[in-house]
């Protein structure tokens, strides 16, 4: 099997959503899956998680697609409750495990042009925006760090009109910072995924 894929499909009333995780079959397969976390119906397509156990390794990968900056009170409440579900999941996980948070955060954290100082270092112009602050808060509270703010990876979002930005993050425990050897954005993989989505 080339890949093992987990998908949390979008709801009909939320066409922009839809998240998935793909793992190379030679490293992880169904036998390694300890639990698949299914969010409540209202968050389907926005978040999901898989916990793996293999030998003495125990880790959980959480993927989340956060709303573009909410404007109405209902949107703000929805976004806040989505973050609460993620926090509740993190609180449930054993401290001995490795927890990896993959975020399409729709918020800029860290400096765009260079490595950041500190575990998040939000840009000054965005520190008062709730969407961005939510990212910073969860990073700080759970002692995480956004890996790709420490490497010159460049943008993770490429708009059709050249409006590129970095709004996606790989978050790991701060204790694992010295274990990271490299971090890059695989543009070729992104092109392939866009082609698949267009078919």
HELIX and SHEET records of a PDB file:
HELIX    1   1 UNK A   30  UNK A   32  5                                   3    
HELIX    2   2 UNK A   41  UNK A   43  5                                   3    
HELIX    3   3 UNK A   73  UNK A   92  1                                  20    
HELIX    4   4 UNK A  124  UNK A  126  5                                   3    
HELIX    5   5 UNK A  130  UNK A  141  1                                  12    
HELIX    6   6 UNK A  147  UNK A  149  5                                   3    
HELIX    7   7 UNK A  174  UNK A  179  5                                   6    
HELIX    8   8 UNK A  187  UNK A  198  1                                  12    
SHEET    1   A 2 UNK A   3  UNK A   8  0                                        
SHEET    2   A 2 UNK A  19  UNK A  24 -1                                        
SHEET    1   B 6 UNK A  33  UNK A  37  0                                        
SHEET    2   B 6 UNK A  47  UNK A  54 -1                                        
SHEET    3   B 6 UNK A  57  UNK A  65 -1                                        
SHEET    4   B 6 UNK A  98  UNK A 104  1                                        
SHEET    5   B 6 UNK A 168  UNK A 173 -1                                        
SHEET    6   B 6 UNK A 144  UNK A 146 -1                                        
END                                                                             
